[in-house]
Amino acid sequence: MILGMTGFAERAFTSPSLRLKISIKTLNHRFFDWSYKGAPLGEAENRIRALCQKRIRRGRVEVFIDLVPLGPESWDFTLNEGLLRKILGSLDGVSRRTGLRLEISLDSLFRVPQLVEVGRKAPGPKDTEFIERSFARTLDGVVALRRREGRETARQLRVHLAGVRRFVGRAEARFKRQPALMKAKIRKRLADLNGGAAVSEGKLAEEASFLAQRYDLAEEIGRLKTHLDSFEAFLAPKVAEPVGRQLDFLAQELNREANTLASKSQDVLITRESLAIKNELESIRQHVQNIE
């Protein structure tokens, strides 16, 4: 199954102790690249990261989780009692010495650094399980979009591959006609050099053989066809592993063979077919960048 690398999903979930809002966005990347922002999850973050990596092998994954505890047991409250006694004792001493009644509000006390610390507790086992289930359901939506993108990308790739095959077929047909065309050109050239005299078949065969070896395109055409077969095999629905890197490599190899075909060819029509192949390959390489 061909998968794309872009997707997005956002969902909200509620349990007796938590309210969650989860958003997941995936983008193109050469490797698996995890980015998490939001409420501190402790060990739960490592668990959802591992869960994600089992289903998304390649791409940047940006996750945001907004977590709101719904019960007091989810919060940690720490009061520095020693510091509080010291503050109140100092105020009481000043009041006795000055005869003035000094008071401090609760709001002011909460603003004293390190007097009161309030924070969320790390999610417990039940909350962690709930976060994992919720994340997995949100991830389902992302994977569904990546599958949809993959199907469309594979369809477009097959169209461009068919174009490459068509141009390779034309180049091959033209190449098979080259010996006869080359022989006719050499015969005329030698006749012109000999003042119109007849050309020996031995000399003609020697010249034709030399040029045929120098400008032989059979290997390049054969490799192009082999790479195309391999490329299409990777697009088969039964393929389960990520194939983006393999397809990128094959696209580079196809492009290299097309370049060699263009540089070795002495036939303007074959050169035109080579340029048409390169144009299709440019589209293929762009599509391959979006495949996991």
C-alpha positions in Angstrom: 0.0 0.0 0.0 1.5 3.3 -1.1 1.2 6.0 1.6 1.6 9.7 1.2 3.4 11.8 3.8 0.9 14.6 4.5 -2.1 14.4 6.7 -3.9 16.2 9.5 -6.5 15.2 12.1 -7.9 16.9 15.2 -10.3 15.4 17.8 -11.6 16.0 21.3 -12.1 13.3 24.0 -13.4 13.3 27.5 -13.1 10.8 30.4 -14.2 11.1 34.0 -10.8 12.6 34.9 -9.5 14.3 31.7 -10.5 16.4 28.8 -8.3 16.1 25.7 -7.9 17.9 22.4 -5.4 16.2 20.1 -4.1 17.4 16.8 -1.7 15.5 14.6 -0.1 16.9 11.4 2.4 15.0 9.2 4.7 16.5 6.6 7.4 15.4 4.1 10.7 14.4 5.7 13.5 11.9 4.8 13.2 10.2 8.2 10.8 9.8 11.1 10.9 13.2 12.9 8.8 13.6 16.0 7.8 17.0 17.4 5.5 17.3 20.5 4.1 20.4 22.1 1.4 20.7 24.7 0.8 19.4 28.2 3.6 17.5 29.9 2.8 13.8 29.6 5.8 12.2 31.2 6.2 8.5 30.1 2.9 8.7 28.1 4.7 10.8 25.5 7.2 8.0 24.8 4.4 5.6 24.6 2.4 7.6 22.0 5.6 8.3 20.1 6.3 4.5 19.8 2.6 3.9 18.8 3.0 6.6 16.1 6.2 5.2 14.7 4.7 1.7 14.2 2.2 3.2 11.8 4.2 6.1 10.3 7.7 5.1 9.2 8.8 8.3 7.5 7.8 12.0 7.7 7.7 14.8 10.2 5.0 14.3 12.8 3.8 17.4 14.7 1.6 16.6 17.7 -0.2 19.0 20.1 -2.2 17.8 23.1 -4.3 20.1 25.3 -5.0 18.3 28.5 -7.4 19.6 31.2 -7.7 17.6 34.4 -11.3 17.4 35.6 -10.7 16.4 39.3 -8.6 17.8 42.2 -6.7 14.5 42.5 -5.0 15.4 39.2 -3.2 18.4 40.8 -0.2 18.7 43.0 -0.3 21.5 45.7 2.7 22.2 47.8 2.9 24.8 50.6 6.2 25.9 52.0 5.0 26.0 55.7 8.4 27.0 57.1 8.5 30.1 54.8 4.9 30.9 55.6 5.6 30.9 59.4 8.6 33.1 58.9 6.5 35.6 56.9 3.7 35.7 59.4 6.1 35.8 62.3 7.9 38.8 60.8 4.6 40.6 60.2 3.5 39.9 63.8 6.8 41.3 65.2 6.6 44.5 63.2 3.0 44.9 64.4 3.9 44.6 68.0 6.9 47.1 67.7 5.0 49.7 65.8 1.5 49.3 67.2 0.2 49.0 63.7 -2.0 46.2 62.5 -0.3 44.6 59.5 -2.2 42.1 57.3 -1.3 40.3 54.1 -3.9 39.0 51.7 -4.1 35.4 50.4 -3.6 36.8 46.9 -0.4 38.4 48.0 0.9 35.3 49.7 0.3 33.3 46.5 2.6 35.7 44.7 5.5 35.1 47.1 8.2 33.1 45.2 8.5 29.5 46.2 5.7 29.7 48.9 3.1 27.9 46.9 3.6 25.5 44.0 0.7 24.2 42.0 1.2 21.7 39.1 -0.4 18.9 37.3 0.5 15.4 38.3 1.9 13.0 35.7 -0.9 10.9 34.2 -1.6 7.7 36.1 -2.1 4.3 34.4 -5.8 4.8 33.6 -5.2 8.3 32.3 -2.2 7.1 30.2 -4.3 4.3 28.7 -7.0 6.8 27.9 -4.5 9.2 26.2 -3.1 6.3 24.2 -6.5 5.2 23.0 -7.5 8.8 22.1 -4.2 9.3 20.2 -4.6 6.1 18.3 -8.1 7.1 17.1 -6.8 10.5 16.0 -3.9 8.8 14.2 -6.4 6.7 12.3 -7.6 9.9 10.6 -4.1 10.9 9.6 -3.3 7.5 8.2 -6.5 7.4 6.2 -5.5 10.7 4.6 -2.0 9.4 3.9 -3.5 6.3 2.2 -5.8 8.5 0.1 -2.8 10.7 -1.0 -0.8 7.5 -1.7 -3.5 6.1 -4.0 -3.7 9.3 -5.9 0.1 9.7 -6.1 0.4 6.1 -7.4 -2.2 6.8 -10.0 -0.3 9.8 -11.3 3.0 7.9 -11.2 1.5 5.2 -13.4 0.4 7.8 -15.9 4.0 9.2 -16.1 5.5 5.8 -16.2 3.3 4.9 -19.2 4.6 8.0 -20.9 8.2 7.0 -20.2 7.6 3.5 -21.6 6.0 5.0 -24.7 9.0 7.3 -25.4 11.5 4.4 -24.6 9.6 2.3 -27.1 9.9 5.0 -29.8 13.6 5.4 -29.1 14.2 1.6 -29.3 12.3 1.3 -32.6 14.4 4.2 -34.0 17.6 2.6 -32.6 16.8 -0.7 -34.4 16.6 1.1 -37.7 20.0 2.8 -37.1 22.3 0.2 -38.7 20.6 0.4 -42.0 20.4 4.3 -41.8 24.0 4.4 -40.7 25.1 2.1 -43.5 23.4 4.3 -46.1 25.0 7.4 -44.7 28.5 5.8 -44.7 28.1 4.5 -48.2 27.2 8.0 -49.5 30.0 9.7 -47.5 32.6 7.2 -48.8 31.3 7.5 -52.3 31.6 11.3 -52.1 35.2 10.9 -50.8 36.0 8.5 -53.7 34.6 10.8 -56.3 31.5 8.6 -56.9 33.4 5.3 -57.2 31.9 2.2 -55.8 32.5 1.4 -52.2 33.8 -2.0 -51.1 31.4 -3.9 -48.9 34.3 -4.8 -46.5 35.2 -1.1 -45.9 31.5 -0.3 -45.5 31.0 -3.0 -43.0 34.1 -2.0 -41.1 33.0 1.6 -40.8 29.4 0.7 -39.9 30.6 -1.8 -37.2 32.8 0.9 -35.6 30.1 3.5 -35.4 27.5 0.9 -34.2 29.7 0.0 -31.3 30.5 3.6 -30.4 26.9 4.7 -30.4 25.3 1.5 -29.2 22.2 2.3 -27.0 21.0 -1.2 -26.4 22.3 -1.3 -22.8 20.8 2.0 -21.8 17.4 1.1 -23.3 17.6 -2.3 -21.6 18.3 -0.7 -18.2 15.6 1.8 -18.7 13.0 -0.9 -19.2 14.3 -2.9 -16.2 14.1 0.1 -13.9 10.6 0.8 -15.1 9.6 -2.8 -14.3 11.1 -2.5 -10.8 9.4 0.9 -10.3 6.0 -0.5 -11.2 6.5 -3.6 -8.9 7.0 -1.2 -5.9 3.6 0.4 -6.8 1.8 -2.9 -6.4 -1.0 -2.8 -3.7 0.5 -5.9 -2.0 3.7 -4.1 -1.1 3.5 -3.5 2.7 6.8 -1.8 3.4 7.5 1.9 2.8 8.9 2.3 -0.7 9.6 6.1 -1.0 13.4 5.7 -0.7 13.5 2.9 -3.2 11.4 4.8 -5.7 13.6 7.9 -5.3 16.7 5.8 -6.0 15.0 4.3 -9.1 14.0 7.7 -10.4 17.6 8.8 -10.1 18.8 5.8 -12.0 16.2 6.3 -14.7 17.3 9.9 -15.1 20.9 8.8 -15.4 20.1 6.4 -18.1 18.1 9.0 -20.0 21.0 11.4 -19.8 23.4 8.7 -21.2 20.9 7.9 -23.9 20.7 11.6 -24.9 24.5 12.1 -24.9 25.4 8.9 -26.9 22.7 9.3 -29.5 23.6 10.6 -32.9 20.0 10.6 -34.0 18.0 13.8 -33.4 14.8 11.8 -33.1 16.2 9.6 -30.3 17.5 12.7 -28.6 14.0 14.2 -28.7 12.6 11.0 -27.1 15.3 11.2 -24.4 14.3 14.8 -23.6 10.7 13.7 -23.4 11.7 10.9 -21.0 13.5 13.4 -18.8 10.5 15.6 -18.7 8.3 12.7 -17.5 11.0 11.7 -14.9 11.0 15.2 -13.5 7.3 14.8 -12.7 8.0 11.4 -11.3 10.7 12.6 -8.9 8.5 15.3 -7.6 5.7 12.8 -6.8 8.1 10.4 -5.2 9.1 13.0 -2.6 5.5 12.7 -1.3 5.7 8.9 -0.7 6.5 7.4 2.6 
